[in-house]
Amino acid sequence: MAGAFDFNNQYAIVHSQDGGASWQVAHFSNNGEWPRRYNALHFPTATIGYAVGSNGRISKTTDGGTDWS
């Protein structure tokens, strides 16, 4: 399970491995042009996911949201 979160104008992707009971930061969007916001997450499969955001920002995961590039 993954989601996007705003940490004081530094936007992050977070993930949970226990159905949302606890969350861990998987990826900070703290580089590049302002704003650094992620607008949407999409998982076409259980392991492959995409995060898209402002200024053409796109990140991808291939492990269900634990690691992003």
Sequence and secondary structure as in RCSB ss.txt:
>XXXX:A:sequence
MAGAFDFNNQYAIVHSQDGGASWQVAHFSNNGEWPRRYNALHFPTATIGYAVGSNGRISKTTDGGTDWS
>XXXX:A:secstr
 EEEEEETTEEEEEE SSTTSS EEEEEE SSSS   EEEEE SSSS EEEEEGGG EEEESSTTSS  
